[in-house]
Amino acid sequence: MGSGGAAVSATGRVRSALCGLALVLWAGAGAQAACAPESVDLRTPSGSVLRFTIELADTPAERAKGLMFRESLPRSAGMLFLFDRPQVASFWMRNTLIPLDMIFVGADGTVTHVHSEAVPGDLTPIRGGDGIQSVLEINGGLARRLGIVPGSVLRHPALDQATAAWPCD
């Protein structure tokens, strides 16, 4: 393909990325509404409120499979891994075909660690630390672009609302 085709393709990718980010941010504008089981809200330290549509992985079988074998993930989507109790969390990218950001979250919903751009197929353990109650996986590079960093706060109805840093309404 000539350079003209590559430029059009790159422009299309940029437009697609910007539209996807606008969707996440736009959806986040309504995130003040009550929590929903099929989504998570994230509030960044800068005050941005983001919403992702999620698939829930809350059984051992669902957590073991995760996002393996997926060829794509919508920009405003992710998978939330929920554990029965806070624990040491470690993930890998076995049979995972797309780069992911892994957002490690403590029992109160506070983001404690973000691992950016996990490499597809890599078997190196990605350690999230101790006391992890949940992990949100989203498209690789998106956390950085949206300002999701340690100190951001996640809310979801499955978190203990009595101790949540950002409880559901």
SEPAVO-866348 format. One record per residue: x, y, z of N, C-alpha, C in turn; residue number from 1. Coordinates in nm, 2 decimals. Layout:
n_x X; n_y Y; n_z Z; ca_x X; ca_y Y; ca_z Z; c_x X; c_y Y; c_z Z; i NUM
...
This chain:
n_x 0.09; n_y -0.12; n_z 0.00; ca_x 0.00; ca_y 0.00; ca_z 0.00; c_x 0.09; c_y 0.12; c_z 0.00; i 1
n_x 0.05; n_y 0.22; n_z -0.08; ca_x 0.13; ca_y 0.35; ca_z -0.08; c_x 0.11; c_y 0.43; c_z 0.04; i 2
n_x 0.20; n_y 0.53; n_z 0.05; ca_x 0.19; ca_y 0.62; ca_z 0.17; c_x 0.06; c_y 0.69; c_z 0.19; i 3
n_x 0.00; n_y 0.72; n_z 0.08; ca_x -0.13; ca_y 0.79; ca_z 0.09; c_x -0.24; c_y 0.70; c_z 0.16; i 4
n_x -0.24; n_y 0.57; n_z 0.12; ca_x -0.33; ca_y 0.48; ca_z 0.19; c_x -0.30; c_y 0.47; c_z 0.34; i 5
n_x -0.17; n_y 0.47; n_z 0.37; ca_x -0.13; ca_y 0.45; ca_z 0.51; c_x -0.18; c_y 0.58; c_z 0.59; i 6
n_x -0.17; n_y 0.70; n_z 0.52; ca_x -0.21; ca_y 0.82; ca_z 0.59; c_x -0.36; c_y 0.82; c_z 0.62; i 7
n_x -0.43; n_y 0.78; n_z 0.52; ca_x -0.58; ca_y 0.77; ca_z 0.54; c_x -0.61; c_y 0.67; c_z 0.65; i 8
n_x -0.54; n_y 0.56; n_z 0.65; ca_x -0.57; ca_y 0.45; ca_z 0.75; c_x -0.53; c_y 0.51; c_z 0.89; i 9
n_x -0.42; n_y 0.58; n_z 0.90; ca_x -0.38; ca_y 0.63; ca_z 1.03; c_x -0.48; c_y 0.74; c_z 1.07; i 10
n_x -0.53; n_y 0.82; n_z 0.98; ca_x -0.63; ca_y 0.92; ca_z 1.02; c_x -0.76; c_y 0.85; c_z 1.07; i 11
n_x -0.79; n_y 0.75; n_z 1.00; ca_x -0.91; ca_y 0.67; ca_z 1.04; c_x -0.90; c_y 0.62; c_z 1.18; i 12
n_x -0.77; n_y 0.57; n_z 1.21; ca_x -0.75; ca_y 0.51; ca_z 1.34; c_x -0.75; c_y 0.62; c_z 1.45; i 13
n_x -0.70; n_y 0.73; n_z 1.42; ca_x -0.70; ca_y 0.84; ca_z 1.51; c_x -0.85; c_y 0.89; c_z 1.54; i 14
n_x -0.93; n_y 0.90; n_z 1.43; ca_x -1.07; ca_y 0.94; ca_z 1.45; c_x -1.14; c_y 0.83; c_z 1.53; i 15
n_x -1.11; n_y 0.71; n_z 1.50; ca_x -1.18; ca_y 0.60; ca_z 1.58; c_x -1.14; c_y 0.60; c_z 1.72; i 16
n_x -1.01; n_y 0.63; n_z 1.75; ca_x -0.97; ca_y 0.63; ca_z 1.89; c_x -1.03; c_y 0.75; c_z 1.96; i 17
n_x -1.04; n_y 0.87; n_z 1.89; ca_x -1.10; ca_y 0.98; ca_z 1.96; c_x -1.25; c_y 0.96; c_z 1.98; i 18
n_x -1.31; n_y 0.90; n_z 1.89; ca_x -1.46; ca_y 0.87; ca_z 1.91; c_x -1.48; c_y 0.78; c_z 2.03; i 19
n_x -1.39; n_y 0.68; n_z 2.04; ca_x -1.40; ca_y 0.58; ca_z 2.15; c_x -1.37; c_y 0.65; c_z 2.28; i 20
n_x -1.27; n_y 0.74; n_z 2.28; ca_x -1.25; ca_y 0.81; ca_z 2.41; c_x -1.36; c_y 0.90; c_z 2.44; i 21
n_x -1.42; n_y 0.97; n_z 2.34; ca_x -1.53; ca_y 1.06; ca_z 2.37; c_x -1.65; c_y 0.98; c_z 2.42; i 22
n_x -1.67; n_y 0.86; n_z 2.37; ca_x -1.78; ca_y 0.77; ca_z 2.42; c_x -1.76; c_y 0.74; c_z 2.57; i 23
n_x -1.63; n_y 0.70; n_z 2.61; ca_x -1.61; ca_y 0.67; ca_z 2.74; c_x -1.63; c_y 0.79; c_z 2.83; i 24
n_x -1.58; n_y 0.91; n_z 2.79; ca_x -1.60; ca_y 1.03; ca_z 2.87; c_x -1.74; c_y 1.07; c_z 2.87; i 25
n_x -1.81; n_y 1.06; n_z 2.76; ca_x -1.95; ca_y 1.10; ca_z 2.75; c_x -2.03; c_y 1.01; c_z 2.84; i 26
n_x -2.01; n_y 0.88; n_z 2.84; ca_x -2.08; ca_y 0.79; ca_z 2.92; c_x -2.05; c_y 0.82; c_z 3.07; i 27
n_x -1.93; n_y 0.86; n_z 3.10; ca_x -1.90; ca_y 0.90; ca_z 3.23; c_x -1.97; c_y 1.02; c_z 3.28; i 28
n_x -2.02; n_y 1.11; n_z 3.20; ca_x -2.09; ca_y 1.22; ca_z 3.24; c_x -2.21; c_y 1.19; c_z 3.31; i 29
n_x -2.27; n_y 1.07; n_z 3.28; ca_x -2.39; ca_y 1.03; ca_z 3.35; c_x -2.36; c_y 0.93; c_z 3.46; i 30
n_x -2.23; n_y 0.92; n_z 3.50; ca_x -2.19; ca_y 0.82; ca_z 3.60; c_x -2.24; c_y 0.86; c_z 3.74; i 31
n_x -2.30; n_y 0.97; n_z 3.76; ca_x -2.34; ca_y 1.01; ca_z 3.89; c_x -2.47; c_y 0.93; c_z 3.93; i 32
n_x -2.53; n_y 0.86; n_z 3.83; ca_x -2.65; ca_y 0.78; ca_z 3.85; c_x -2.60; c_y 0.66; c_z 3.94; i 33
n_x -2.70; n_y 0.59; n_z 3.99; ca_x -2.67; ca_y 0.47; ca_z 4.07; c_x -2.59; c_y 0.37; c_z 3.99; i 34
n_x -2.52; n_y 0.29; n_z 4.07; ca_x -2.43; ca_y 0.18; ca_z 4.01; c_x -2.52; c_y 0.08; c_z 3.94; i 35
n_x -2.46; n_y 0.02; n_z 3.84; ca_x -2.52; ca_y -0.09; ca_z 3.77; c_x -2.43; c_y -0.21; c_z 3.76; i 36
n_x -2.48; n_y -0.33; n_z 3.77; ca_x -2.39; ca_y -0.45; ca_z 3.77; c_x -2.31; c_y -0.47; c_z 3.64; i 37
n_x -2.36; n_y -0.41; n_z 3.53; ca_x -2.30; ca_y -0.43; ca_z 3.40; c_x -2.20; c_y -0.32; c_z 3.37; i 38
n_x -2.17; n_y -0.23; n_z 3.46; ca_x -2.08; ca_y -0.12; ca_z 3.44; c_x -2.00; c_y -0.09; c_z 3.57; i 39
n_x -1.88; n_y -0.03; n_z 3.54; ca_x -1.81; ca_y 0.03; ca_z 3.66; c_x -1.78; c_y 0.18; c_z 3.63; i 40
n_x -1.78; n_y 0.26; n_z 3.73; ca_x -1.75; ca_y 0.40; ca_z 3.72; c_x -1.61; c_y 0.41; c_z 3.78; i 41
n_x -1.53; n_y 0.50; n_z 3.72; ca_x -1.40; ca_y 0.54; ca_z 3.78; c_x -1.39; c_y 0.69; c_z 3.79; i 42
n_x -1.34; n_y 0.74; n_z 3.90; ca_x -1.32; ca_y 0.88; ca_z 3.92; c_x -1.17; c_y 0.90; c_z 3.94; i 43
n_x -1.11; n_y 0.98; n_z 3.85; ca_x -0.96; ca_y 1.00; ca_z 3.85; c_x -0.93; c_y 1.11; c_z 3.95; i 44
n_x -0.81; n_y 1.12; n_z 4.00; ca_x -0.77; ca_y 1.23; ca_z 4.09; c_x -0.79; c_y 1.37; c_z 4.03; i 45
n_x -0.79; n_y 1.38; n_z 3.89; ca_x -0.82; ca_y 1.51; ca_z 3.83; c_x -0.96; c_y 1.54; c_z 3.83; i 46
n_x -1.05; n_y 1.45; n_z 3.87; ca_x -1.19; ca_y 1.47; ca_z 3.87; c_x -1.27; c_y 1.42; c_z 3.75; i 47
n_x -1.21; n_y 1.36; n_z 3.65; ca_x -1.28; ca_y 1.30; ca_z 3.54; c_x -1.36; c_y 1.18; c_z 3.60; i 48
n_x -1.48; n_y 1.16; n_z 3.54; ca_x -1.56; ca_y 1.04; ca_z 3.58; c_x -1.58; c_y 0.96; c_z 3.45; i 49
n_x -1.55; n_y 0.83; n_z 3.46; ca_x -1.55; ca_y 0.75; ca_z 3.34; c_x -1.64; c_y 0.63; c_z 3.37; i 50
n_x -1.70; n_y 0.58; n_z 3.27; ca_x -1.78; ca_y 0.46; ca_z 3.28; c_x -1.74; c_y 0.36; c_z 3.17; i 51
n_x -1.73; n_y 0.23; n_z 3.22; ca_x -1.70; ca_y 0.12; ca_z 3.13; c_x -1.81; c_y 0.02; c_z 3.14; i 52
n_x -1.85; n_y -0.03; n_z 3.03; ca_x -1.94; ca_y -0.15; ca_z 3.03; c_x -1.85; c_y -0.27; c_z 3.05; i 53
n_x -1.90; n_y -0.36; n_z 3.14; ca_x -1.81; ca_y -0.47; ca_z 3.18; c_x -1.87; c_y -0.60; c_z 3.17; i 54
n_x -1.79; n_y -0.70; n_z 3.16; ca_x -1.82; ca_y -0.84; ca_z 3.18; c_x -1.77; c_y -0.87; c_z 3.32; i 55
n_x -1.84; n_y -0.94; n_z 3.40; ca_x -1.80; ca_y -0.98; ca_z 3.53; c_x -1.74; c_y -1.12; c_z 3.54; i 56
n_x -1.62; n_y -1.13; n_z 3.60; ca_x -1.55; ca_y -1.26; ca_z 3.62; c_x -1.55; c_y -1.28; c_z 3.77; i 57
n_x -1.64; n_y -1.34; n_z 3.82; ca_x -1.65; ca_y -1.36; ca_z 3.97; c_x -1.65; c_y -1.50; c_z 4.02; i 58
n_x -1.63; n_y -1.60; n_z 3.92; ca_x -1.61; ca_y -1.74; ca_z 3.96; c_x -1.47; c_y -1.78; c_z 3.92; i 59
n_x -1.42; n_y -1.89; n_z 3.98; ca_x -1.29; ca_y -1.93; ca_z 3.94; c_x -1.27; c_y -1.96; c_z 3.79; i 60
n_x -1.37; n_y -2.02; n_z 3.73; ca_x -1.37; ca_y -2.05; ca_z 3.59; c_x -1.37; c_y -1.93; c_z 3.51; i 61
n_x -1.45; n_y -1.83; n_z 3.54; ca_x -1.45; ca_y -1.70; ca_z 3.46; c_x -1.32; c_y -1.63; c_z 3.48; i 62
n_x -1.27; n_y -1.63; n_z 3.60; ca_x -1.14; ca_y -1.56; ca_z 3.62; c_x -1.03; c_y -1.63; c_z 3.55; i 63
n_x -1.03; n_y -1.76; n_z 3.54; ca_x -0.92; ca_y -1.83; ca_z 3.47; c_x -0.93; c_y -1.80; c_z 3.32; i 64
n_x -1.04; n_y -1.79; n_z 3.26; ca_x -1.05; ca_y -1.76; ca_z 3.12; c_x -1.03; c_y -1.62; c_z 3.09; i 65
n_x -1.09; n_y -1.53; n_z 3.17; ca_x -1.07; ca_y -1.39; ca_z 3.14; c_x -1.10; c_y -1.34; c_z 3.00; i 66
n_x -1.01; n_y -1.27; n_z 2.94; ca_x -1.03; ca_y -1.22; ca_z 2.80; c_x -0.94; c_y -1.30; c_z 2.70; i 67
n_x -0.91; n_y -1.42; n_z 2.74; ca_x -0.84; ca_y -1.51; ca_z 2.65; c_x -0.91; c_y -1.53; c_z 2.51; i 68
n_x -0.84; n_y -1.54; n_z 2.41; ca_x -0.88; ca_y -1.57; ca_z 2.27; c_x -0.97; c_y -1.46; c_z 2.21; i 69
n_x -0.98; n_y -1.34; n_z 2.27; ca_x -1.06; ca_y -1.23; ca_z 2.22; c_x -0.97; c_y -1.16; c_z 2.12; i 70
n_x -1.03; n_y -1.13; n_z 2.00; ca_x -0.95; ca_y -1.06; ca_z 1.90; c_x -0.97; c_y -0.91; c_z 1.91; i 71
n_x -1.07; n_y -0.86; n_z 1.99; ca_x -1.09; ca_y -0.72; ca_z 2.01; c_x -1.17; c_y -0.70; c_z 2.13; i 72
n_x -1.17; n_y -0.57; n_z 2.18; ca_x -1.25; ca_y -0.53; ca_z 2.29; c_x -1.30; c_y -0.39; c_z 2.26; i 73
n_x -1.43; n_y -0.36; n_z 2.27; ca_x -1.47; ca_y -0.23; ca_z 2.25; c_x -1.40; c_y -0.13; c_z 2.34; i 74
n_x -1.38; n_y -0.01; n_z 2.29; ca_x -1.30; ca_y 0.09; ca_z 2.37; c_x -1.36; c_y 0.12; c_z 2.50; i 75
n_x -1.49; n_y 0.13; n_z 2.52; ca_x -1.56; ca_y 0.16; ca_z 2.64; c_x -1.60; c_y 0.04; c_z 2.72; i 76
n_x -1.53; n_y -0.07; n_z 2.70; ca_x -1.56; ca_y -0.20; ca_z 2.76; c_x -1.44; c_y -0.26; c_z 2.84; i 77
n_x -1.47; n_y -0.35; n_z 2.92; ca_x -1.37; ca_y -0.42; ca_z 3.00; c_x -1.42; c_y -0.54; c_z 3.07; i 78
n_x -1.33; n_y -0.60; n_z 3.15; ca_x -1.37; ca_y -0.71; ca_z 3.23; c_x -1.33; c_y -0.68; c_z 3.37; i 79
n_x -1.42; n_y -0.70; n_z 3.47; ca_x -1.40; ca_y -0.68; ca_z 3.61; c_x -1.38; c_y -0.82; c_z 3.68; i 80
n_x -1.26; n_y -0.84; n_z 3.73; ca_x -1.24; ca_y -0.97; ca_z 3.81; c_x -1.27; c_y -0.93; c_z 3.95; i 81
n_x -1.36; n_y -1.01; n_z 4.01; ca_x -1.39; ca_y -0.99; ca_z 4.15; c_x -1.34; c_y -1.11; c_z 4.23; i 82
n_x -1.28; n_y -1.09; n_z 4.34; ca_x -1.23; ca_y -1.19; ca_z 4.43; c_x -1.32; c_y -1.19; c_z 4.56; i 83
n_x -1.33; n_y -1.31; n_z 4.62; ca_x -1.42; ca_y -1.32; ca_z 4.74; c_x -1.36; c_y -1.24; c_z 4.86; i 84
n_x -1.23; n_y -1.22; n_z 4.86; ca_x -1.17; ca_y -1.14; ca_z 4.97; c_x -1.05; c_y -1.08; c_z 4.91; i 85
n_x -1.00; n_y -0.97; n_z 4.98; ca_x -0.87; ca_y -0.91; ca_z 4.93; c_x -0.76; c_y -1.02; c_z 4.94; i 86
n_x -0.67; n_y -1.01; n_z 4.84; ca_x -0.56; ca_y -1.11; ca_z 4.82; c_x -0.45; c_y -1.06; c_z 4.74; i 87
n_x -0.34; n_y -1.13; n_z 4.73; ca_x -0.23; ca_y -1.11; ca_z 4.64; c_x -0.29; c_y -1.14; c_z 4.50; i 88
n_x -0.27; n_y -1.05; n_z 4.41; ca_x -0.32; ca_y -1.07; ca_z 4.27; c_x -0.21; c_y -1.07; c_z 4.17; i 89
n_x -0.20; n_y -1.17; n_z 4.09; ca_x -0.10; ca_y -1.18; ca_z 3.99; c_x -0.17; c_y -1.24; c_z 3.86; i 90
n_x -0.15; n_y -1.17; n_z 3.75; ca_x -0.21; ca_y -1.21; ca_z 3.62; c_x -0.10; c_y -1.24; c_z 3.52; i 91
n_x -0.14; n_y -1.31; n_z 3.41; ca_x -0.05; ca_y -1.32; ca_z 3.29; c_x -0.13; c_y -1.31; c_z 3.17; i 92
n_x -0.07; n_y -1.31; n_z 3.05; ca_x -0.14; ca_y -1.29; ca_z 2.93; c_x -0.15; c_y -1.41; c_z 2.84; i 93
n_x -0.14; n_y -1.53; n_z 2.90; ca_x -0.15; ca_y -1.65; ca_z 2.83; c_x -0.28; c_y -1.66; c_z 2.74; i 94
n_x -0.26; n_y -1.69; n_z 2.62; ca_x -0.37; ca_y -1.70; ca_z 2.52; c_x -0.45; c_y -1.57; c_z 2.51; i 95
n_x -0.40; n_y -1.46; n_z 2.55; ca_x -0.46; ca_y -1.33; ca_z 2.53; c_x -0.40; c_y -1.26; c_z 2.41; i 96
n_x -0.49; n_y -1.22; n_z 2.32; ca_x -0.45; ca_y -1.18; ca_z 2.19; c_x -0.44; c_y -1.03; c_z 2.17; i 97
n_x -0.49; n_y -0.95; n_z 2.27; ca_x -0.49; ca_y -0.80; ca_z 2.26; c_x -0.41; c_y -0.74; c_z 2.38; i 98
n_x -0.34; n_y -0.63; n_z 2.36; ca_x -0.28; ca_y -0.57; ca_z 2.47; c_x -0.38; c_y -0.51; c_z 2.57; i 99
n_x -0.35; n_y -0.52; n_z 2.70; ca_x -0.45; ca_y -0.48; ca_z 2.80; c_x -0.38; c_y -0.39; c_z 2.91; i 100
n_x -0.46; n_y -0.30; n_z 2.97; ca_x -0.42; ca_y -0.24; ca_z 3.09; c_x -0.49; c_y -0.31; c_z 3.20; i 101
n_x -0.42; n_y -0.34; n_z 3.31; ca_x -0.47; ca_y -0.40; ca_z 3.43; c_x -0.47; c_y -0.30; c_z 3.54; i 102
n_x -0.59; n_y -0.28; n_z 3.59; ca_x -0.61; ca_y -0.18; ca_z 3.70; c_x -0.65; c_y -0.26; c_z 3.83; i 103
n_x -0.55; n_y -0.26; n_z 3.92; ca_x -0.56; ca_y -0.33; ca_z 4.04; c_x -0.63; c_y -0.24; c_z 4.15; i 104
n_x -0.73; n_y -0.30; n_z 4.22; ca_x -0.82; ca_y -0.22; ca_z 4.31; c_x -0.83; c_y -0.29; c_z 4.44; i 105
n_x -0.81; n_y -0.21; n_z 4.55; ca_x -0.82; ca_y -0.26; ca_z 4.69; c_x -0.97; c_y -0.27; c_z 4.72; i 106
n_x -0.99; n_y -0.32; n_z 4.85; ca_x -1.13; ca_y -0.36; ca_z 4.89; c_x -1.22; c_y -0.24; c_z 4.90; i 107
n_x -1.17; n_y -0.12; n_z 4.92; ca_x -1.25; ca_y 0.00; ca_z 4.93; c_x -1.28; c_y 0.07; c_z 4.79; i 108
n_x -1.22; n_y 0.01; n_z 4.68; ca_x -1.24; ca_y 0.06; ca_z 4.55; c_x -1.13; c_y 0.15; c_z 4.50; i 109
n_x -1.03; n_y 0.17; n_z 4.58; ca_x -0.92; ca_y 0.26; ca_z 4.54; c_x -0.82; c_y 0.19; c_z 4.45; i 110
n_x -0.78; n_y 0.25; n_z 4.34; ca_x -0.68; ca_y 0.19; ca_z 4.25; c_x -0.55; c_y 0.20; c_z 4.32; i 111
n_x -0.48; n_y 0.08; n_z 4.33; ca_x -0.35; ca_y 0.08; ca_z 4.40; c_x -0.24; c_y 0.06; c_z 4.30; i 112
n_x -0.26; n_y 0.01; n_z 4.18; ca_x -0.16; ca_y -0.01; ca_z 4.08; c_x -0.22; c_y -0.03; c_z 3.94; i 113
n_x -0.15; n_y 0.03; n_z 3.84; ca_x -0.19; ca_y 0.02; ca_z 3.71; c_x -0.08; c_y -0.04; c_z 3.63; i 114
n_x -0.10; n_y -0.15; n_z 3.56; ca_x 0.00; ca_y -0.21; ca_z 3.47; c_x -0.05; c_y -0.18; c_z 3.33; i 115
n_x 0.03; n_y -0.10; n_z 3.26; ca_x -0.01; ca_y -0.06; ca_z 3.12; c_x 0.05; c_y -0.15; c_z 3.02; i 116
n_x -0.03; n_y -0.17; n_z 2.91; ca_x 0.01; ca_y -0.24; ca_z 2.79; c_x 0.07; c_y -0.38; c_z 2.81; i 117
n_x 0.00; n_y -0.46; n_z 2.89; ca_x 0.04; ca_y -0.60; ca_z 2.90; c_x 0.05; c_y -0.66; c_z 2.76; i 118
n_x 0.16; n_y -0.73; n_z 2.74; ca_x 0.19; ca_y -0.79; ca_z 2.61; c_x 0.11; c_y -0.92; c_z 2.58; i 119
n_x 0.04; n_y -0.92; n_z 2.47; ca_x -0.03; ca_y -1.04; ca_z 2.43; c_x 0.06; c_y -1.17; c_z 2.44; i 120
n_x 0.01; n_y -1.27; n_z 2.50; ca_x 0.08; ca_y -1.40; ca_z 2.50; c_x 0.19; c_y -1.41; c_z 2.60; i 121
n_x 0.23; n_y -1.30; n_z 2.67; ca_x 0.34; ca_y -1.31; ca_z 2.76; c_x 0.31; c_y -1.39; c_z 2.89; i 122
n_x 0.39; n_y -1.48; n_z 2.93; ca_x 0.37; ca_y -1.56; ca_z 3.04; c_x 0.43; c_y -1.50; c_z 3.17; i 123
n_x 0.49; n_y -1.39; n_z 3.16; ca_x 0.55; ca_y -1.32; ca_z 3.28; c_x 0.44; c_y -1.28; c_z 3.38; i 124
n_x 0.45; n_y -1.32; n_z 3.50; ca_x 0.35; ca_y -1.28; ca_z 3.60; c_x 0.35; c_y -1.13; c_z 3.61; i 125
n_x 0.23; n_y -1.07; n_z 3.62; ca_x 0.20; ca_y -0.93; ca_z 3.64; c_x 0.14; c_y -0.92; c_z 3.78; i 126
n_x 0.23; n_y -0.87; n_z 3.87; ca_x 0.18; ca_y -0.87; ca_z 4.01; c_x 0.12; c_y -0.73; c_z 4.04; i 127
n_x 0.00; n_y -0.74; n_z 4.10; ca_x -0.07; ca_y -0.62; ca_z 4.13; c_x -0.06; c_y -0.58; c_z 4.28; i 128
n_x 0.00; n_y -0.66; n_z 4.36; ca_x 0.02; ca_y -0.63; ca_z 4.50; c_x -0.07; c_y -0.70; c_z 4.59; i 129
n_x -0.06; n_y -0.67; n_z 4.72; ca_x -0.14; ca_y -0.73; ca_z 4.82; c_x -0.27; c_y -0.66; c_z 4.84; i 130
n_x -0.37; n_y -0.73; n_z 4.90; ca_x -0.50; ca_y -0.66; ca_z 4.93; c_x -0.58; c_y -0.62; c_z 4.82; i 131
n_x -0.57; n_y -0.70; n_z 4.71; ca_x -0.65; ca_y -0.67; ca_z 4.59; c_x -0.78; c_y -0.74; c_z 4.59; i 132
n_x -0.89; n_y -0.66; n_z 4.58; ca_x -1.03; ca_y -0.71; ca_z 4.58; c_x -1.08; c_y -0.73; c_z 4.43; i 133
n_x -1.03; n_y -0.65; n_z 4.34; ca_x -1.08; ca_y -0.66; ca_z 4.20; c_x -0.97; c_y -0.61; c_z 4.11; i 134
n_x -0.99; n_y -0.65; n_z 3.98; ca_x -0.90; ca_y -0.60; ca_z 3.88; c_x -0.98; c_y -0.57; c_z 3.76; i 135
n_x -0.97; n_y -0.45; n_z 3.70; ca_x -1.04; ca_y -0.41; ca_z 3.58; c_x -0.94; c_y -0.42; c_z 3.46; i 136
n_x -0.97; n_y -0.49; n_z 3.36; ca_x -0.89; ca_y -0.50; ca_z 3.24; c_x -0.96; c_y -0.42; c_z 3.13; i 137
n_x -0.89; n_y -0.33; n_z 3.07; ca_x -0.94; ca_y -0.25; ca_z 2.96; c_x -0.83; c_y -0.25; c_z 2.84; i 138
n_x -0.86; n_y -0.19; n_z 2.73; ca_x -0.77; ca_y -0.19; ca_z 2.62; c_x -0.64; c_y -0.12; c_z 2.66; i 139
n_x -0.53; n_y -0.18; n_z 2.61; ca_x -0.40; ca_y -0.13; ca_z 2.64; c_x -0.38; c_y 0.01; c_z 2.60; i 140
n_x -0.32; n_y 0.09; n_z 2.69; ca_x -0.29; ca_y 0.23; ca_z 2.67; c_x -0.40; c_y 0.32; c_z 2.71; i 141
n_x -0.52; n_y 0.27; n_z 2.73; ca_x -0.64; ca_y 0.36; ca_z 2.76; c_x -0.63; c_y 0.42; c_z 2.90; i 142
n_x -0.58; n_y 0.35; n_z 3.00; ca_x -0.57; ca_y 0.40; ca_z 3.13; c_x -0.48; c_y 0.53; c_z 3.13; i 143
n_x -0.37; n_y 0.52; n_z 3.07; ca_x -0.28; ca_y 0.64; ca_z 3.06; c_x -0.35; c_y 0.76; c_z 2.99; i 144
n_x -0.41; n_y 0.73; n_z 2.88; ca_x -0.48; ca_y 0.84; ca_z 2.80; c_x -0.59; c_y 0.90; c_z 2.88; i 145
n_x -0.66; n_y 0.82; n_z 2.97; ca_x -0.77; ca_y 0.88; ca_z 3.04; c_x -0.73; c_y 0.93; c_z 3.18; i 146
n_x -0.61; n_y 0.91; n_z 3.22; ca_x -0.57; ca_y 0.95; ca_z 3.35; c_x -0.60; c_y 0.86; c_z 3.47; i 147
n_x -0.62; n_y 0.73; n_z 3.44; ca_x -0.65; ca_y 0.63; ca_z 3.54; c_x -0.51; c_y 0.60; c_z 3.61; i 148
n_x -0.50; n_y 0.63; n_z 3.73; ca_x -0.37; ca_y 0.61; ca_z 3.80; c_x -0.40; c_y 0.57; c_z 3.95; i 149
n_x -0.30; n_y 0.52; n_z 4.02; ca_x -0.32; ca_y 0.49; ca_z 4.16; c_x -0.38; c_y 0.61; c_z 4.23; i 150
n_x -0.48; n_y 0.59; n_z 4.31; ca_x -0.56; ca_y 0.70; ca_z 4.38; c_x -0.69; c_y 0.72; c_z 4.31; i 151
n_x -0.71; n_y 0.67; n_z 4.18; ca_x -0.84; ca_y 0.68; ca_z 4.12; c_x -0.93; c_y 0.59; c_z 4.20; i 152
n_x -1.06; n_y 0.61; n_z 4.19; ca_x -1.16; ca_y 0.53; ca_z 4.27; c_x -1.26; c_y 0.46; c_z 4.18; i 153
n_x -1.28; n_y 0.33; n_z 4.20; ca_x -1.37; ca_y 0.26; ca_z 4.12; c_x -1.50; c_y 0.23; c_z 4.21; i 154
n_x -1.61; n_y 0.23; n_z 4.14; ca_x -1.73; ca_y 0.19; ca_z 4.22; c_x -1.81; c_y 0.09; c_z 4.13; i 155
n_x -1.87; n_y 0.00; n_z 4.21; ca_x -1.95; ca_y -0.11; ca_z 4.15; c_x -2.03; c_y -0.17; c_z 4.26; i 156
n_x -2.15; n_y -0.21; n_z 4.24; ca_x -2.24; ca_y -0.27; ca_z 4.34; c_x -2.18; c_y -0.39; c_z 4.41; i 157
n_x -2.09; n_y -0.46; n_z 4.35; ca_x -2.04; ca_y -0.58; ca_z 4.42; c_x -1.94; c_y -0.55; c_z 4.53; i 158
n_x -1.88; n_y -0.43; n_z 4.53; ca_x -1.79; ca_y -0.39; ca_z 4.64; c_x -1.87; c_y -0.37; c_z 4.77; i 159
n_x -1.81; n_y -0.39; n_z 4.88; ca_x -1.87; ca_y -0.37; ca_z 5.01; c_x -1.90; c_y -0.22; c_z 5.02; i 160
n_x -2.03; n_y -0.18; n_z 5.01; ca_x -2.07; ca_y -0.04; ca_z 5.02; c_x -2.04; c_y 0.03; c_z 5.15; i 161
n_x -2.04; n_y -0.05; n_z 5.26; ca_x -2.01; ca_y 0.01; ca_z 5.39; c_x -1.87; c_y 0.06; c_z 5.40; i 162
n_x -1.78; n_y 0.00; n_z 5.32; ca_x -1.64; ca_y 0.05; ca_z 5.33; c_x -1.59; c_y 0.11; c_z 5.20; i 163
n_x -1.67; n_y 0.13; n_z 5.10; ca_x -1.64; ca_y 0.18; ca_z 4.97; c_x -1.59; c_y 0.33; c_z 4.98; i 164
n_x -1.48; n_y 0.36; n_z 4.92; ca_x -1.44; ca_y 0.50; ca_z 4.91; c_x -1.54; c_y 0.59; c_z 4.83; i 165
n_x -1.61; n_y 0.52; n_z 4.73; ca_x -1.71; ca_y 0.59; ca_z 4.65; c_x -1.82; c_y 0.50; c_z 4.64; i 166
n_x -1.91; n_y 0.50; n_z 4.74; ca_x -2.03; ca_y 0.40; ca_z 4.74; c_x -2.13; c_y 0.44; c_z 4.63; i 167
n_x -2.21; n_y 0.34; n_z 4.60; ca_x -2.32; ca_y 0.36; ca_z 4.51; c_x -2.43; c_y 0.44; c_z 4.57; i 168
n_x -2.50; n_y 0.52; n_z 4.49; ca_x -2.60; ca_y 0.61; ca_z 4.54; c_x -2.72; c_y 0.52; c_z 4.59; i 169
